[in-house]
Amino acid sequence: MIFKEELKKAEIEKAKLKDHYESKLSDMNSELGFLKEQISSQQDMMKTTIEYATKLEHELAQLRKQIHKDHMTGKNSYH
């Protein structure tokens, strides 16, 4: 009889622990999903930033070429 009671108590404790850890695991999975969303958003922002920086570099290079061209043209004029 005592053995059955102890077994029943152990089973109840086991069920409580199982519920507790399943709840913790569910919470952690939820947090992990949120973290994945944040990382994805940050990656998108970085991609946009890099694309914009590349565009600005290209425009700056074009501007430098134009300035150099205008400077060379200005040297050849007779004003």
C-alpha positions as CSV (number, residue, x, y, z in Angstrom):
1,M,0.0,0.0,0.0
2,I,2.8,2.5,0.9
3,F,4.6,1.5,-2.3
4,K,1.5,2.4,-4.4
5,E,1.1,5.8,-2.6
6,E,4.8,6.6,-3.2
7,L,4.4,5.5,-6.8
8,K,1.4,7.7,-7.2
9,K,3.2,10.7,-5.7
10,A,6.2,10.1,-8.0
11,E,3.9,10.0,-11.0
12,I,2.2,13.2,-10.0
13,E,5.5,14.9,-9.4
14,K,6.7,13.6,-12.8
15,A,3.6,15.0,-14.5
16,K,4.1,18.4,-12.8
17,L,7.7,18.5,-13.9
18,K,6.8,17.5,-17.4
19,D,4.2,20.4,-17.6
20,H,6.7,22.8,-16.1
21,Y,9.4,22.0,-18.6
22,E,7.0,21.9,-21.6
23,S,5.8,25.4,-20.6
24,K,9.4,26.6,-20.3
25,L,10.2,25.0,-23.7
26,S,7.2,26.7,-25.3
27,D,8.2,30.0,-23.9
28,M,11.8,29.6,-25.2
29,N,10.5,28.6,-28.6
30,S,8.4,31.7,-28.6
31,E,11.4,33.9,-27.6
32,L,13.4,32.2,-30.3
33,G,10.8,33.0,-32.9
34,F,10.8,36.6,-31.8
35,L,14.6,36.7,-32.0
36,K,14.5,35.3,-35.5
37,E,12.1,38.0,-36.6
38,Q,14.4,40.7,-35.1
39,I,17.5,39.2,-36.9
40,S,15.6,39.1,-40.2
41,S,14.5,42.7,-39.8
42,Q,18.1,43.8,-39.0
43,Q,19.4,41.9,-42.0
44,D,16.9,43.6,-44.2
45,M,17.9,47.0,-42.8
46,M,21.6,46.2,-43.4
47,K,20.9,45.1,-46.9
48,T,19.0,48.4,-47.6
49,T,21.9,50.4,-46.0
50,I,24.5,48.6,-48.1
51,E,22.5,49.1,-51.3
52,Y,22.1,52.8,-50.5
53,A,25.8,53.2,-49.6
54,T,26.7,51.5,-52.9
55,K,24.4,53.9,-54.8
56,L,26.0,56.9,-53.1
57,E,29.5,55.6,-53.9
58,H,28.5,55.3,-57.5
59,E,27.0,58.8,-57.6
60,L,30.1,60.2,-55.9
61,A,32.4,58.5,-58.5
62,Q,30.3,60.0,-61.3
63,L,30.4,63.4,-59.7
64,R,34.2,63.2,-59.4
65,K,34.5,62.2,-63.1
66,Q,32.3,65.1,-64.0
67,I,34.3,67.6,-61.9
68,H,37.5,66.3,-63.4
69,K,36.0,66.5,-66.9
70,D,34.8,70.1,-66.3
71,H,38.1,71.0,-64.8
72,M,40.0,69.7,-67.8
73,T,37.5,71.5,-70.1
74,G,38.0,74.7,-68.2
75,K,41.8,74.5,-68.7
76,N,41.4,74.4,-72.4
77,S,39.2,77.4,-72.7
78,Y,40.6,80.8,-73.5
79,H,38.8,83.1,-71.0
